Amino acid sequence: ALTYVILRSMNLSGMGDMGGITDGIFGKDKSKLVPKDSLPDVRFADVAGLGEAKREVLEFVDFLKNPAEHTRLGGKLPKGALLVGPPGTGKTLLAKATAGEVGVPFFSVTGSDFVEMYVGMGSSRVRQLFAQARKKAPCIIFIDEIDAIGKSRSNSRYSNDERENTLNSLLVEMDGFNPNEGVVVLAGTNRVDVLDKALTRPGRFDRQISIDAPDKKGREEIFAVHLKKIKLEESIEVIAEKLANLTPGFVGADIANVCNEAAALAARDVDKKFVDMNCLEQAIERTIAGLEKKSKVVTDEERKVVAHHEAGHAVVGWFLEFTDPLLKVSIVPRGKAALGYAQYLPKDKYLVSKKEYEDRITMALGGRVAEEIIFGEISTGASDDLDKVTN
Ligand code: ADP
């Protein structure tokens, strides 16, 4: 899948992996420890794009409605499928909508809920969950972040007994239930590679349905879904297209967040009757870099260094052939981008050539060079760039 850092920040403390823009925005409710089912009211129409994934999941759960037809010629019914893709791409939403479409109860749990608990609780919760599900069958169970339980046992240097017990119970439960009972287990993960092989064996999660981060068209469709909920001046199509252009690298959860934030921002201004482009752009910036830190005291001297550093990237990028167009440079301190950041508009593409990499490296070093030329020395702000170049 395409991964591209749209954000290069100048950061003293190290910004970590910006791939996870959505981390922490959608915190999971830890209080829902006893699994409860619900009859979801979401439908496929609420899930934008993901056409192929929808078809695959629907085909997969189709037998819930009519098991006899599927076993007529001796075939076995499936039990589990993995929805594989980055966080925030709509795996939970898709699983829920599937239950909604088929009209069956939906249980949603998160892998980390099982392992963060007291000793012995993980496995007992797994048993509880399956016992509940059997009572409600036909139904769909969704286990988000299954890698939290299902990490390969042999790969970990330090054994984690609690997690292994939980994983074992899950395997036992998966083997134990008869597919004719009508319980389907869907699980979300971004890391199939770390999953224990036992989980992906036939009869368990033996199918993989991939859910990629949306391309421009996909983002446009997701914006269209979420913009419906807010009051706009222009037509949804026009705005959705503009916004899709401004948000490379965003996943569905980011987009939902932008629309919410924009509506909240607009509501603060009593004179505003609509959510305008200005609010939407501000919301995008917040989603990328976090809230503006008014309290953060940056000295004039530091601000000058940051400005020259960021300008260095911009100027070098301007003269290179293969760098992405620059959208904006900011030296406003924000939550995630501590001192400043630059936002680019990368194209949706999957292959990167050597020349393109060379240009990216050159641009990444532009900030450092600018500091050297102007101030005669380099600050720690360049360390983040060096990490990227090294990668
Ligand atoms: P995941 O399970 O992959 O981490 P979620 O399903 O929890 O992602 O997505 C979080 C939110 O993001 C959803 O509740 C929805 O509002 C929005 N979202 C994500 N993908 C889509 C999509 N394809 N269409 C519409 N909304 C989406």
Residues whose N, C-alpha, C, O or C-beta is under 5 A from the ligand:
A	BS01	ADP	D46 V47 A48 P86 P87 G88 T89 G90 K91 T92 L93 L94 I222 V225 G252 A253 A256
